[in-house]
Amino acid sequence: MAYQNSDFDADAVKTARTLHLAYRRCSYLLDRWYGGMNTEFPSGTYPDLNNFMSRVAELISDYEANSSAKLNTVMAVSDLTLPGDV
């Protein structure tokens, strides 16, 4: 069976939903991290956690760069409405 345009469209929307949700989850997590959770873990307890949170912050920065161009593109295809969406 050949890949149809409608299948591609559906896959694109699913991917946009996933990226949209990932952005919102990362944003929520980063807010909690900077809201005090970063002080709740003794240094060295979870050595990869600080690195992970750095990558989360980079993802948020990347999505919000250039007047949120990447975020706006994802949200234009995603049909989700999530807390924090305008």
ROMAR-421514 format. One record per residue (C-alpha): residue number from 0; residue in three letters; x, y, z negated. Coordinates in steps of 0.2 Angstrom, whole numbers, plus 5000, padded with zeros to 4 digits. Example, Ala and Ser with C-alpha at 12.3 -4.5 7.8 and 13.67 -1.06 7.14 Angstrom:
BEGIN
<n:0	res:ala	u:5062	v:4978	w:4961>
<n:1	res:ser	u:5068	v:4995	w:4964>
REM end
This chain:
BEGIN
<n:0	res:met	u:5000	v:5000	w:5000>
<n:1	res:ala	u:5007	v:5017	w:5005>
<n:2	res:tyr	u:5009	v:5031	w:4993>
<n:3	res:gln	u:4994	v:5043	w:4996>
<n:4	res:asn	u:4994	v:5062	w:4994>
<n:5	res:ser	u:4980	v:5060	w:4980>
<n:6	res:asp	u:4991	v:5048	w:4971>
<n:7	res:phe	u:5006	v:5061	w:4972>
<n:8	res:asp	u:4994	v:5075	w:4966>
<n:9	res:ala	u:4989	v:5064	w:4951>
<n:10	res:asp	u:5007	v:5060	w:4947>
<n:11	res:ala	u:5012	v:5078	w:4948>
<n:12	res:val	u:4998	v:5083	w:4936>
<n:13	res:lys	u:5002	v:5069	w:4924>
<n:14	res:thr	u:5021	v:5075	w:4924>
<n:15	res:ala	u:5016	v:5093	w:4922>
<n:16	res:arg	u:5005	v:5088	w:4907>
<n:17	res:thr	u:5020	v:5078	w:4899>
<n:18	res:leu	u:5031	v:5093	w:4902>
<n:19	res:his	u:5018	v:5105	w:4895>
<n:20	res:leu	u:5016	v:5094	w:4879>
<n:21	res:ala	u:5034	v:5092	w:4877>
<n:22	res:tyr	u:5037	v:5111	w:4877>
<n:23	res:arg	u:5023	v:5114	w:4864>
<n:24	res:arg	u:5030	v:5100	w:4853>
<n:25	res:cys	u:5047	v:5106	w:4854>
<n:26	res:ser	u:5041	v:5124	w:4850>
<n:27	res:tyr	u:5031	v:5117	w:4835>
<n:28	res:leu	u:5046	v:5107	w:4829>
<n:29	res:leu	u:5059	v:5122	w:4831>
<n:30	res:asp	u:5047	v:5133	w:4822>
<n:31	res:arg	u:5047	v:5121	w:4807>
<n:32	res:trp	u:5066	v:5118	w:4808>
<n:33	res:tyr	u:5069	v:5137	w:4807>
<n:34	res:gly	u:5055	v:5139	w:4794>
<n:35	res:gly	u:5066	v:5129	w:4781>
<n:36	res:met	u:5067	v:5111	w:4786>
<n:37	res:asn	u:5085	v:5114	w:4792>
<n:38	res:thr	u:5089	v:5116	w:4773>
<n:39	res:glu	u:5080	v:5100	w:4768>
<n:40	res:phe	u:5093	v:5088	w:4774>
<n:41	res:pro	u:5109	v:5086	w:4765>
<n:42	res:ser	u:5124	v:5090	w:4777>
<n:43	res:gly	u:5129	v:5074	w:4786>
<n:44	res:thr	u:5113	v:5064	w:4782>
<n:45	res:tyr	u:5107	v:5064	w:4800>
<n:46	res:pro	u:5122	v:5069	w:4810>
<n:47	res:asp	u:5113	v:5069	w:4826>
<n:48	res:leu	u:5098	v:5079	w:4820>
<n:49	res:asn	u:5107	v:5096	w:4821>
<n:50	res:asn	u:5113	v:5091	w:4839>
<n:51	res:phe	u:5095	v:5086	w:4843>
<n:52	res:met	u:5088	v:5103	w:4837>
<n:53	res:ser	u:5101	v:5112	w:4847>
<n:54	res:arg	u:5095	v:5103	w:4863>
<n:55	res:val	u:5077	v:5107	w:4858>
<n:56	res:ala	u:5081	v:5126	w:4856>
<n:57	res:glu	u:5090	v:5125	w:4873>
<n:58	res:leu	u:5074	v:5117	w:4881>
<n:59	res:ile	u:5063	v:5131	w:4874>
<n:60	res:ser	u:5076	v:5144	w:4880>
<n:61	res:asp	u:5076	v:5137	w:4897>
<n:62	res:tyr	u:5057	v:5136	w:4899>
<n:63	res:glu	u:5056	v:5154	w:4893>
<n:64	res:ala	u:5070	v:5162	w:4903>
<n:65	res:asn	u:5066	v:5173	w:4917>
<n:66	res:ser	u:5049	v:5179	w:4911>
<n:67	res:ser	u:5044	v:5161	w:4907>
<n:68	res:ala	u:5045	v:5156	w:4925>
<n:69	res:lys	u:5048	v:5137	w:4922>
<n:70	res:leu	u:5034	v:5137	w:4908>
<n:71	res:asn	u:5022	v:5146	w:4919>
<n:72	res:thr	u:5025	v:5134	w:4934>
<n:73	res:val	u:5022	v:5119	w:4923>
<n:74	res:met	u:5006	v:5127	w:4915>
<n:75	res:ala	u:5000	v:5131	w:4932>
<n:76	res:val	u:4999	v:5112	w:4937>
<n:77	res:ser	u:4995	v:5105	w:4920>
<n:78	res:asp	u:4977	v:5105	w:4916>
<n:79	res:leu	u:4979	v:5104	w:4897>
<n:80	res:thr	u:4975	v:5118	w:4885>
<n:81	res:leu	u:4985	v:5117	w:4870>
<n:82	res:pro	u:4987	v:5127	w:4854>
<n:83	res:gly	u:4998	v:5141	w:4858>
<n:84	res:asp	u:4993	v:5143	w:4876>
<n:85	res:val	u:4987	v:5160	w:4881>
REM end
